[in-house]
Amino acid sequence: MTHTAKAAPAAYDSELRFQLLVQSVKDYAILLLDPHGRVTSWNEGAERIKGYTADDILGRSFETFYPREAVESGFPAYELEVAAREGRFEDENWRVRKDGSRFWANVVITALRDANGKLVGYAKVTRDLTDRRAAEEQARQLAAKEAAHRESQRREQELERLNIRLREANGELHAALAEAEAARKAAERATSAVSAAYRDLDQFAYVASHDLKAPLRGIANLAQWIQDDLAGQLAGDSSEHLALLQGRVHRMEALIDGILAYSRAGRHASAPEPVDTGELLAESIELIAPPANVTVRVADNMPTMMAERIPLQQVFMNLIANAIKYSGKATDHPEVDIGWRDTGDAFEFSVRDNGPGISPEFHQRIWRIFQTLAARDKIEGTGVGLALVQKIVESRGGQVALESAPGRGATFCFTWPKKKLQGATA
């Protein structure tokens, strides 16, 4: 017997043993396919996993094991194509048993070639991973459930924190509302008290004015009667003293009127109306009746504006009369120039004189009530006029200012905020 003759039975025995081994494997479906994908061998594992006997399946296409959608998409043919080209194909997906139930399979297809490299078929190994996949899915579900539980707890905790903050904010809001209500009631009480105080002040000013003016009128009448009775008999000093007495009585009356006007300034607002400031100034100058030696010039094209007529006229008359009075003590030809300019949100008016001027250190002092820079016996005045001007202007949202220096006259300025003219378009 030759060596080759001896080797053949040995190889046959080895192949037989391998086939017996494959046939006995129960955990894996091991089968052979021809080059067209038809089943040519079947083991016990294939029967257990897939449910087909060898008689059921031998000679049939391995597409039998695939879901219909996979077959329709050409996936089984694709597996063989890849295995033939690359030598191996592996996949995990759904497969179908004989009874139609599905199982999750791990599939490895290996191309088989002869000694010349010719494709002679495929070896296909399938493992049922349904239980493992179910366990993995269960683990994923448990993990997801645990994550959802943790997220739920986190949200509950966050919600509780939000509720705490909300309760705190609600408490703060209630406290703030209580404070606001207390402040409102306090403001109402204060407003009521201020209104009552203003009423009392008006009543006091009226009574004081009436009660103070009555004896002053008596003194003035007595002085006039004395002058009438002793006309031509009074010596020089006595006549001068009597005139001085009458002047001081008139000053006292003017002071009382000024205090009354100052107490009411800014508290009794009237409805704004269109005011031609050129006409208003002409009327005011006529009421003041300047002496013949005084020149009062008003700028051209004075504006028409929405304003309370009487308070605005009070401001102009006080400033013009003040300029005439002080200029007349410094020059024989007093000059007063009234001008204006538009500042955008207000009108600015100026009253300039050629009087003695005012030192800068007195620019703030002159706006105080009862303040005068000259002795009252030299220049008649109550010290109320400029204080009244400031109070009226500032109560309407404007401002007052002074530009002056000794020997250079004085320019008094004030602003009056604009209000929309009736019938005007935007």
Rosetta blueprint (number, residue, H / E / L):
1 M L
2 T L
3 H H
4 T H
5 A H
6 K H
7 A H
8 A H
9 P H
10 A H
11 A H
12 Y H
13 D H
14 S H
15 E H
16 L H
17 R H
18 F H
19 Q H
20 L H
21 L H
22 V H
23 Q H
24 S H
25 V L
26 K L
27 D L
28 Y E
29 A E
30 I E
31 L E
32 L E
33 L E
34 D L
35 P L
36 H L
37 G L
38 R E
39 V E
40 T L
41 S L
42 W L
43 N L
44 E H
45 G H
46 A H
47 E H
48 R H
49 I H
50 K H
51 G L
52 Y L
53 T L
54 A H
55 D H
56 D H
57 I H
58 L L
59 G L
60 R L
61 S E
62 F H
63 E H
64 T H
65 F H
66 Y L
67 P L
68 R H
69 E H
70 A H
71 V H
72 E H
73 S L
74 G L
75 F H
76 P H
77 A H
78 Y H
79 E H
80 L H
81 E H
82 V H
83 A H
84 A H
85 R H
86 E H
87 G L
88 R E
89 F E
90 E E
91 D E
92 E E
93 N E
94 W E
95 R E
96 V E
97 R L
98 K L
99 D L
100 G L
101 S L
102 R E
103 F E
104 W E
105 A E
106 N E
107 V E
108 V E
109 I E
110 T E
111 A E
112 L E
113 R E
114 D L
115 A L
116 N L
117 G L
118 K L
119 L E
120 V E
121 G E
122 Y E
123 A E
124 K E
125 V E
126 T E
127 R E
128 D E
129 L L
130 T H
131 D H
132 R H
133 R H
134 A H
135 A H
136 E H
137 E H
138 Q H
139 A H
140 R H
141 Q H
142 L H
143 A H
144 A H
145 K H
146 E H
147 A H
148 A H
149 H H
150 R H
151 E H
152 S H
153 Q H
154 R H
155 R H
156 E H
157 Q H
158 E H
159 L H
160 E H
161 R H
162 L H
163 N H
164 I H
165 R H
166 L H
167 R H
168 E H
169 A H
170 N H
171 G H
172 E H
173 L H
174 H H
175 A H
176 A H
177 L H
178 A H
179 E H
180 A H
181 E H
182 A H
183 A H
184 R H
185 K H
186 A H
187 A H
188 E H
189 R H
190 A H
191 T H
192 S H
193 A H
194 V H
195 S H
196 A H
197 A H
198 Y H
199 R H
200 D H
201 L H
202 D H
203 Q H
204 F H
205 A H
206 Y H
207 V H
208 A H
209 S H
210 H H
211 D H
212 L H
213 K H
214 A H
215 P H
216 L H
217 R H
218 G H
219 I H
220 A H
221 N H
222 L H
223 A H
224 Q H
225 W H
226 I H
227 Q H
228 D H
229 D H
230 L L
231 A L
232 G L
233 Q L
234 L L
235 A L
236 G H
237 D H
238 S H
239 S H
240 E H
241 H H
242 L H
243 A H
244 L H
245 L H
246 Q H
247 G H
248 R H
249 V H
250 H H
251 R H
252 M H
253 E H
254 A H
255 L H
256 I H
257 D H
258 G H
259 I H
260 L H
261 A H
262 Y H
263 S H
264 R H
265 A L
266 G L
267 R L
268 H L
269 A L
270 S L
271 A L
272 P L
273 E E
274 P E
275 V E
276 D E
277 T H
278 G H
279 E H
280 L H
281 L H
282 A H
283 E H
284 S H
285 I H
286 E H
287 L H
288 I H
289 A L
290 P L
291 P L
292 A L
293 N L
294 V L
295 T E
296 V E
297 R E
298 V E
299 A L
300 D L
301 N L
302 M L
303 P L
304 T E
305 M E
306 M E
307 A E
308 E L
309 R H
310 I H
311 P H
312 L H
313 Q H
314 Q H
315 V H
316 F H
317 M H
318 N H
319 L H
320 I H
321 A H
322 N H
323 A H
324 I H
325 K H
326 Y H
327 S H
328 G H
329 K L
330 A L
331 T L
332 D L
333 H L
334 P L
335 E E
336 V E
337 D E
338 I E
339 G E
340 W E
341 R E
342 D E
343 T L
344 G L
345 D L
346 A E
347 F E
348 E E
349 F E
350 S E
351 V E
352 R E
353 D E
354 N L
355 G L
356 P L
357 G L
358 I L
359 S L
360 P H
361 E H
362 F H
363 H L
364 Q L
365 R H
366 I H
367 W H
368 R L
369 I L
370 F L
371 Q L
372 T L
373 L L
374 A L
375 A L
376 R L
377 D L
378 K L
379 I L
380 E L
381 G L
382 T L
383 G L
384 V L
385 G H
386 L H
387 A H
388 L H
389 V H
390 Q H
391 K H
392 I H
393 V H
394 E H
395 S H
396 R L
397 G L
398 G L
399 Q L
400 V E
401 A E
402 L E
403 E E
404 S E
405 A L
406 P L
407 G L
408 R L
409 G L
410 A E
411 T E
412 F E
413 C E
414 F E
415 T E
416 W E
417 P E
418 K L
419 K L
420 K L
421 L L
422 Q L
423 G L
424 A L
425 T L
426 A L
